[in-house]
């Protein structure tokens, strides 16, 4: 056996396909078999590998967090959902019968203004923030009751 025969024997029939394709390409075959200016497409990745950019619609608003206002004997309790905000980022202001709750981070902003059912003392505020739930306790202002009865 010659060395050339052994070399050809080791190659499988699969390589014959490539050899015949090269012969057809180099020969003066009819144009139906010839591939001119063929370049494979670049960046032919499936869609699942591409990163989709989601644009926020201008009219789209984030859902408003839930807020409850409760009255107890000596206090007004406001319970607000502030998930995603730390206690340090929250600002609470009380003026007359209005409570202003605002928070700001690099990603989101939140602003809510509430009318309280009764007058409160602005200096007496206690806040507790646990698991994204903010509890604000405000001391009620003492109302002076007018005396309508006539002494006699």
HULINZI-V594263 format. One record per pair of residues at least 4 apart in sequence whose C-alpha atoms are under 8 Angstrom apart, sorted by the first residue. I is the first residue (numbers start at 1). J is the second residue. Records with the same first field share a line. If there is no record, write none. Layout:
I=J, J
This chain:
1=5, 6
2=6
3=7
4=8
5=9
6=10
7=11
11=15
12=16
13=17
14=18
15=19
16=20
17=21
18=22
19=23
20=24
21=25
22=26
23=27
24=28, 29, 33, 34
25=29, 33, 34, 35
29=33, 34
30=34
31=35
45=49, 50
46=50
56=60
65=80, 81, 82
66=80, 81
67=78, 79, 80, 81
68=78, 79, 80
69=76, 77, 78, 79, 116
70=76, 77, 78
71=75, 76, 77
72=76, 77
74=139, 140
75=137, 138, 139, 140
76=120, 137, 138, 139, 140
77=135, 136, 137, 138
78=135, 136, 137
79=133, 134, 135, 136
80=133, 134, 135
81=132, 133, 134
82=132, 133, 134
83=131, 132, 133
84=132
85=89, 90, 103, 104, 105, 132
86=90
87=129
89=103, 104, 105
90=101, 102, 103, 104
91=100, 101, 102, 103
92=99, 100, 101, 102
93=99, 100, 101
94=98, 99, 100, 122
95=99, 122
96=119, 120, 122
97=115, 116, 117, 118, 119, 120
98=113, 114, 115, 116
99=113, 114, 115, 116
100=111, 112, 113, 114
101=110, 111, 112, 113
102=109, 110, 111, 112
103=109, 110, 111
104=108, 109, 110
105=109
118=140, 141
119=140, 141
120=138, 139, 140, 141
121=138, 139, 140, 141
122=138
124=138, 139
125=136, 137, 138, 139
126=136, 137, 138
127=134, 135, 136, 137
128=134, 135, 136
129=133, 134, 135
130=134
